[in-house]
Amino acid sequence: MERVLDNLLDNARRHARSAVVVTVRRDGDHHAVVEVADDGDGVPAGDRERIFERFVRLDEARARDDGGAGLGLAIARDVAARHGGTLTVRDAPAGGALFELRLPTA
């Protein structure tokens, strides 16, 4: 789980204009939810599943040294699934991306 959180926070930090917001909450009796939101450009609706594929990067113009290899989100989703959870992305209230990690508590 440490790797999942590291990947989500690193991704948000690289794409945020000025803010990253992390929220941790319980959803009912059976799930814990971690949300990582940024105020960057967000993820276009048509790319929201594709960004979880290995080696996919939406901004190919960025140097790999700065932008990573396109593995972080794929690894994060795989680890979440191995723990019985999910990792999804949607629009953040601030206009960027909001990644939601949902894990069973029992």
PyMOL commands that set and color helices and strands:
alter all, ss='L'
color gray80, all
select helices_A, chain A and resi 2-15+45-47+50-52+64-67+72-82
alter helices_A, ss='H'
color red, helices_A
select strands_A, chain A and resi 20-27+31-38+86-91+97-104
alter strands_A, ss='S'
color yellow, strands_A
deselect
rebuild
show_as cartoon
